[in-house]
Amino acid sequence: MLELKQEEHPQSLLEVKLNLISLFRYFTMWIIILDILYVLQIIPGIEFFLFWTHICIIFIFFQNFYFKSKEFNTEIYSYKIKIKGNNLILFDILFHYVPLILLCYYFQRNKIQIKFNAKSMFMLVFLPILYCLLFDINKLYGFNKKQVLDYYGLFMLIVIIIFF
């Protein structure tokens, strides 16, 4: 089920832009933009970061969407959105799995290996922490900030053990 409640129709191009800009409150949108910048070769050498960040996002949302809430309530500038059931699964596949699949296809097609490097490690540590400091992830996703940081710390420990 997808419920879309509109407080009022966007009255101007500015309000349409504000709706689009408000999507950048979501970490997945940050990563999709970084995927695009990487593929366009504007930000090279972040394969490791992109791959492992997608894996982490999938892990966290899989747990939340399929085992805990089984619905996603959110707001963008002038819309209140409630997604559950098959639409939630479609939303999850479209925004979490498809970008990872496309990225892996890009790596394979261009014979790119996922290599650990300082730039990726810096981004793996810095970007999620910056995101958690800038946005209220409890309000956006219904996540406890401490729990997410604990999961992310465990994730980082696993990455360090595997690659060091």
Number of C-alpha atoms within 10 A of each C-alpha: 11 15 12 13 12 14 10 8 10 16 8 9 9 10 14 15 12 15 17 12 12 14 15 14 16 14 17 18 14 14 20 18 13 17 21 14 13 17 15 10 10 10 13 11 18 21 24 19 24 23 19 18 21 19 15 16 17 19 14 14 16 16 13 17 17 13 9 10 12 15 17 18 16 14 17 17 17 17 17 14 15 17 19 18 14 11 14 19 16 14 14 16 14 11 14 22 17 12 19 21 13 12 21 18 13 13 16 11 9 9 9 13 11 16 12 16 13 12 14 19 16 11 17 19 14 11 15 16 13 11 15 16 11 10 13 15 18 13 12 15 14 14 15 13 14 11 10 16 14 12 15 20 13 12 17 17 12 11 14 11 9 8 9 6
